[in-house]
Amino acid sequence: LAVSHAVSTTDLAKFVVQQVEHDIRRDFEWQQRNLSGVGEAAKSWSAWLSALTGVGHLDTLTLSKWTPVLPAIGLAPKRAHWCPACLQEDREAGQAPYFRLAWEVGPVQACHRHKLKLMDTCPHCGQRHVRHHGGVVVPGWCTRCGGFLGEGESEAAAPHELWVARQVGDWVANQSHLVDVPEAGAILTMLNALVLGLDGGKYTNFAKRLGLAKSVVHGWLKKGVLPSL
């Protein structure tokens, strides 16, 4: 959106908060906000941008629908990564390269479509944190040297990485058709059914099955603590 208006992303962010009459810190940096996660920032910014652009349902480009059942702990990735083959495919199709929502989910370390590990280093300048950390961001190009990020060569992904990528990819793809907002009670019901069916209701055995401390599973079943992704 900033690129289409030929302004910096920071200037656009400041304009948005002024229009909605929202306070902003002097040291505000939009990169520090998880605009695609389950937190308040994702809800607020998607609503503000929908109001200002007239484009509805921008919340479906975030994970905010899952806020009632998905804790933010461990959800965001520790590095800004991408699949070079996806960006190259966008470009070859004559489309503007874009960042996939699945890349914003921490456990995802691979692209299931291209069977490749996600990259976090510019293939041209060798720098990290170059996907969108900059005053001016053109999706698909390095914010340090300007090189196209789709020209890098990535390693083949491991089977377990592809499994995770596929699960999250299917989940993200289906969320746009979500009719009912999930409830925490549904998660608890399913967990109890799993413990009963797999381990006869013994959550200690179930914890061993998952490689977790029994206190973790006890928290889910007895205290209503929601499991992280």
PALUMMAR-637803 format. One record per residue (C-alpha): residue number from 0; z negated, y negated, x. Coordinates in steps of 0.02 Angstrom, whole numbers, plus 50000, padded with zeros to 5 digits. Example, Ala and Ser with C-alpha at 12.3 -4.5 7.8 and 13.67 -1.06 7.14 Angstrom:
2
0 / 49610 / 50225 / 50615;
1 / 49643 / 50053 / 50684;
END
This chain:
229
0 / 50000 / 50000 / 50000;
1 / 49960 / 49882 / 50142;
2 / 50123 / 49924 / 50230;
3 / 50224 / 49890 / 50072;
4 / 50147 / 49715 / 50064;
5 / 50166 / 49685 / 50252;
6 / 49980 / 49651 / 50277;
7 / 49846 / 49735 / 50380;
8 / 49742 / 49867 / 50294;
9 / 49585 / 49766 / 50328;
10 / 49659 / 49611 / 50245;
11 / 49712 / 49714 / 50094;
12 / 49537 / 49789 / 50080;
13 / 49459 / 49615 / 50085;
14 / 49581 / 49554 / 49953;
15 / 49537 / 49700 / 49839;
16 / 49349 / 49671 / 49846;
17 / 49376 / 49485 / 49815;
18 / 49479 / 49523 / 49660;
19 / 49347 / 49638 / 49588;
20 / 49208 / 49518 / 49640;
21 / 49118 / 49646 / 49745;
22 / 49011 / 49602 / 49895;
23 / 49071 / 49656 / 50065;
24 / 48983 / 49660 / 50232;
25 / 49043 / 49545 / 50370;
26 / 49069 / 49693 / 50486;
27 / 49162 / 49792 / 50353;
28 / 49284 / 49922 / 50420;
29 / 49380 / 50018 / 50289;
30 / 49398 / 50168 / 50405;
31 / 49211 / 50200 / 50389;
32 / 49228 / 50231 / 50203;
33 / 49275 / 50404 / 50142;
34 / 49400 / 50347 / 50012;
35 / 49456 / 50522 / 49967;
36 / 49290 / 50615 / 49957;
37 / 49156 / 50640 / 49825;
38 / 49051 / 50486 / 49859;
39 / 49038 / 50319 / 49772;
40 / 49171 / 50242 / 49885;
41 / 49305 / 50361 / 49822;
42 / 49263 / 50324 / 49640;
43 / 49254 / 50136 / 49664;
44 / 49410 / 50112 / 49769;
45 / 49520 / 50225 / 49663;
46 / 49464 / 50129 / 49507;
47 / 49491 / 49959 / 49588;
48 / 49664 / 50005 / 49652;
49 / 49713 / 50077 / 49483;
50 / 49661 / 49915 / 49399;
51 / 49754 / 49804 / 49522;
52 / 49914 / 49907 / 49536;
53 / 49927 / 49969 / 49358;
54 / 49944 / 50147 / 49423;
55 / 49823 / 50259 / 49330;
56 / 49730 / 50416 / 49382;
57 / 49718 / 50373 / 49566;
58 / 49554 / 50468 / 49564;
59 / 49660 / 50628 / 49568;
60 / 49705 / 50580 / 49747;
61 / 49521 / 50601 / 49790;
62 / 49393 / 50740 / 49769;
63 / 49281 / 50632 / 49658;
64 / 49302 / 50743 / 49505;
65 / 49199 / 50873 / 49597;
66 / 49050 / 50759 / 49630;
67 / 48937 / 50854 / 49505;
68 / 48958 / 51018 / 49598;
69 / 49010 / 50978 / 49776;
70 / 48887 / 50899 / 49900;
71 / 48958 / 50776 / 50026;
72 / 48869 / 50866 / 50169;
73 / 48998 / 50945 / 50282;
74 / 49142 / 50900 / 50168;
75 / 49226 / 50764 / 50271;
76 / 49318 / 50815 / 50430;
77 / 49246 / 50765 / 50599;
78 / 49416 / 50712 / 50662;
79 / 49570 / 50630 / 50586;
80 / 49699 / 50767 / 50600;
81 / 49870 / 50808 / 50530;
82 / 50008 / 50938 / 50524;
83 / 50157 / 50877 / 50626;
84 / 50276 / 50992 / 50532;
85 / 50225 / 50915 / 50365;
86 / 50256 / 50738 / 50429;
87 / 50423 / 50792 / 50505;
88 / 50471 / 50875 / 50341;
89 / 50433 / 50715 / 50245;
90 / 50541 / 50614 / 50364;
91 / 50688 / 50735 / 50358;
92 / 50682 / 50730 / 50168;
93 / 50699 / 50540 / 50173;
94 / 50523 / 50515 / 50107;
95 / 50381 / 50411 / 50176;
96 / 50262 / 50527 / 50273;
97 / 50090 / 50539 / 50193;
98 / 49920 / 50614 / 50230;
99 / 49880 / 50770 / 50127;
100 / 49716 / 50773 / 50032;
101 / 49678 / 50946 / 50102;
102 / 49672 / 50868 / 50277;
103 / 49520 / 50769 / 50217;
104 / 49420 / 50929 / 50186;
105 / 49314 / 50973 / 50338;
106 / 49333 / 51163 / 50340;
107 / 49523 / 51149 / 50339;
108 / 49587 / 51165 / 50517;
109 / 49764 / 51227 / 50482;
110 / 49918 / 51202 / 50375;
111 / 49949 / 51355 / 50268;
112 / 50128 / 51301 / 50231;
113 / 50182 / 51297 / 50412;
114 / 50052 / 51418 / 50484;
115 / 50000 / 51290 / 50615;
116 / 49836 / 51218 / 50678;
117 / 49809 / 51036 / 50630;
118 / 49827 / 50911 / 50773;
119 / 49714 / 50764 / 50815;
120 / 49799 / 50699 / 50973;
121 / 49954 / 50590 / 50984;
122 / 50095 / 50690 / 51069;
123 / 50158 / 50529 / 51151;
124 / 50005 / 50438 / 51221;
125 / 49878 / 50580 / 51218;
126 / 49750 / 50475 / 51125;
127 / 49639 / 50533 / 50981;
128 / 49583 / 50438 / 50825;
129 / 49759 / 50370 / 50805;
130 / 49807 / 50429 / 50632;
131 / 49736 / 50284 / 50533;
132 / 49607 / 50196 / 50643;
133 / 49691 / 50028 / 50666;
134 / 49717 / 49857 / 50590;
135 / 49895 / 49901 / 50541;
136 / 49928 / 50080 / 50488;
137 / 50098 / 50155 / 50454;
138 / 50064 / 50334 / 50394;
139 / 50142 / 50458 / 50512;
140 / 50146 / 50345 / 50665;
141 / 50017 / 50324 / 50803;
142 / 49909 / 50169 / 50786;
143 / 49898 / 50154 / 50977;
144 / 50075 / 50178 / 51043;
145 / 50180 / 50182 / 50885;
146 / 50250 / 50356 / 50920;
147 / 50293 / 50471 / 50775;
148 / 50153 / 50598 / 50750;
149 / 50271 / 50727 / 50676;
150 / 50352 / 50759 / 50845;
151 / 50206 / 50855 / 50917;
152 / 50203 / 51043 / 50941;
153 / 50051 / 51131 / 50872;
154 / 49980 / 51305 / 50902;
155 / 49991 / 51448 / 50779;
156 / 49841 / 51456 / 50665;
157 / 49722 / 51605 / 50658;
158 / 49718 / 51714 / 50501;
159 / 49545 / 51652 / 50447;
160 / 49603 / 51471 / 50467;
161 / 49753 / 51506 / 50357;
162 / 49642 / 51588 / 50226;
163 / 49531 / 51434 / 50215;
164 / 49683 / 51318 / 50211;
165 / 49761 / 51418 / 50070;
166 / 49602 / 51419 / 49965;
167 / 49576 / 51232 / 49983;
168 / 49762 / 51197 / 49958;
169 / 49764 / 51292 / 49793;
170 / 49604 / 51206 / 49737;
171 / 49672 / 51032 / 49777;
172 / 49839 / 51069 / 49694;
173 / 49756 / 51128 / 49533;
174 / 49630 / 50987 / 49517;
175 / 49759 / 50868 / 49445;
176 / 49768 / 50983 / 49292;
177 / 49579 / 50990 / 49274;
178 / 49529 / 50960 / 49093;
179 / 49341 / 50985 / 49096;
180 / 49230 / 50915 / 49233;
181 / 49136 / 51058 / 49318;
182 / 48949 / 51072 / 49289;
183 / 48814 / 51123 / 49411;
184 / 48752 / 51252 / 49286;
185 / 48916 / 51346 / 49298;
186 / 48893 / 51362 / 49486;
187 / 48717 / 51433 / 49464;
188 / 48778 / 51557 / 49333;
189 / 48917 / 51619 / 49448;
190 / 48799 / 51634 / 49597;
191 / 48677 / 51739 / 49497;
192 / 48820 / 51850 / 49438;
193 / 48878 / 51874 / 49618;
194 / 48703 / 51918 / 49681;
195 / 48680 / 52040 / 49538;
196 / 48850 / 52122 / 49556;
197 / 48856 / 52133 / 49745;
198 / 48674 / 52161 / 49792;
199 / 48582 / 52215 / 49636;
200 / 48501 / 52044 / 49613;
201 / 48421 / 52044 / 49787;
202 / 48459 / 51873 / 49857;
203 / 48391 / 51921 / 50028;
204 / 48530 / 52050 / 50046;
205 / 48654 / 51925 / 49979;
206 / 48600 / 51799 / 50111;
207 / 48629 / 51930 / 50248;
208 / 48801 / 51963 / 50176;
209 / 48845 / 51780 / 50199;
210 / 48758 / 51763 / 50366;
211 / 48636 / 51634 / 50299;
212 / 48448 / 51615 / 50299;
213 / 48368 / 51682 / 50140;
214 / 48288 / 51512 / 50113;
215 / 48462 / 51439 / 50089;
216 / 48507 / 51560 / 49950;
217 / 48331 / 51541 / 49877;
218 / 48365 / 51355 / 49865;
219 / 48526 / 51387 / 49769;
220 / 48452 / 51510 / 49645;
221 / 48275 / 51446 / 49623;
222 / 48283 / 51259 / 49659;
223 / 48455 / 51213 / 49596;
224 / 48521 / 51160 / 49767;
225 / 48710 / 51157 / 49764;
226 / 48802 / 51253 / 49901;
227 / 48910 / 51150 / 50017;
228 / 49094 / 51195 / 50024;
END
